Amino acid sequence: MGAIKLNIVDELENALVVPRQRLTECELVQRFMTGTLKREHYILFLWETFHFVRFTPVHLRMAAARMPEGPLQERFLEHAREEGGHDLWALQDLAALGVNTKMVKESLPLPATIELIAYERYTATKLEPMALLGLEYGMEGFTASAGGPALAALEQSLNLGKDATRFLRRHAELDAHHVEEGAEALCEFVHTPAQREAVLRNARESMMRYTAMYDGICAAAREMGV
């Protein structure tokens, strides 16, 4: 079991080096980290994040429905339950910022956000369903390492209270533990070369599309004159 863990987790870490670097270096993340994020950027970030994360439990359940009954299916269903309601954290933050949340719920996501959602939906329904373990490990690993510093810089630069930072604060607290669980799941369930490649591909592609969503947020902000 130890050798399997070393191989799959290290291989995934290697596959994520370039996608994580691109995400870290994109304009939105740099604004978070350097305290140059404007209120409009933050609102757009929460707005698009709401659209994305509200589908996460749906995709996990869709993936689980294509799995045989057993521990892997149970894990996906449990993860779906854990991810439920995270979209409401984003809405609560937006409401604290004075945003009409009814308008948010009725809006269309930006094109890059739609592409990210569609990719995860296609993976869950058409490709190897356990590939979503790649998205989980990649994104939760990023928020576990970057979430705390980004939150501290954000609260200082925009002078925000805790009522406007629920989403980031709670993910910074939760995702470090989720990364450990994700590594354990990779070791336990990913065995065949096809499964390994599916997980690696999903991790890389998800991170690239996540970066594209962030780029789309900054492009939308520039169109607003920000």
FENHUDA-V602628 format. One record per backbone hydrogen bond with DSSP energy under -1.0 kcal/mol. CO is the residue of the C=O (numbers start at 0). NH is the residue of the N-H. If there is no record, write none. Layout:
((CO/NH) (CO/NH))
//
This chain:
((0/4) (1/5) (2/6) (3/7) (4/8) (5/9) (6/10) (7/11) (8/12) (9/13) (10/14) (11/15) (13/16) (15/19) (16/20) (17/21) (18/22) (19/23) (20/24) (25/29) (26/30) (27/31) (28/32) (29/33) (30/35) (30/36) (37/41) (38/42) (39/43) (40/44) (41/45) (42/46) (43/47) (44/48) (45/49) (46/50) (47/51) (48/52) (49/53) (51/54) (54/58) (55/59) (56/60) (57/61) (58/62) (59/63) (60/64) (62/65) (63/66) (69/73) (70/74) (71/75) (72/76) (73/77) (74/78) (75/79) (76/80) (77/81) (78/82) (82/85) (84/88) (85/89) (86/90) (87/91) (88/92) (89/93) (90/94) (91/95) (92/96) (93/98) (94/97) (99/103) (100/104) (101/105) (103/106) (109/113) (110/114) (111/115) (112/116) (113/117) (114/118) (115/119) (116/120) (117/121) (118/122) (119/123) (120/124) (121/125) (121/126) (127/130) (128/131) (129/132) (130/133) (131/135) (132/136) (133/137) (134/138) (135/139) (136/140) (137/141) (138/142) (139/143) (140/144) (141/145) (142/146) (145/149) (146/150) (147/151) (148/152) (149/153) (150/154) (151/155) (152/156) (153/157) (160/163) (161/164) (164/168) (165/169) (166/170) (167/171) (168/172) (169/173) (170/174) (173/177) (174/178) (175/179) (176/180) (177/181) (178/182) (179/183) (180/184) (181/185) (182/186) (183/187) (184/188) (185/189) (191/195) (192/196) (193/197) (194/198) (195/199) (196/200) (197/201) (198/202) (199/203) (200/204) (201/205) (202/206) (203/207) (204/208) (205/209) (206/210) (207/211) (208/212) (209/213) (210/214) (211/215) (212/216) (213/217) (214/218) (215/219) (216/220) (217/221) (218/222) (219/223) (220/225) (221/224))
//
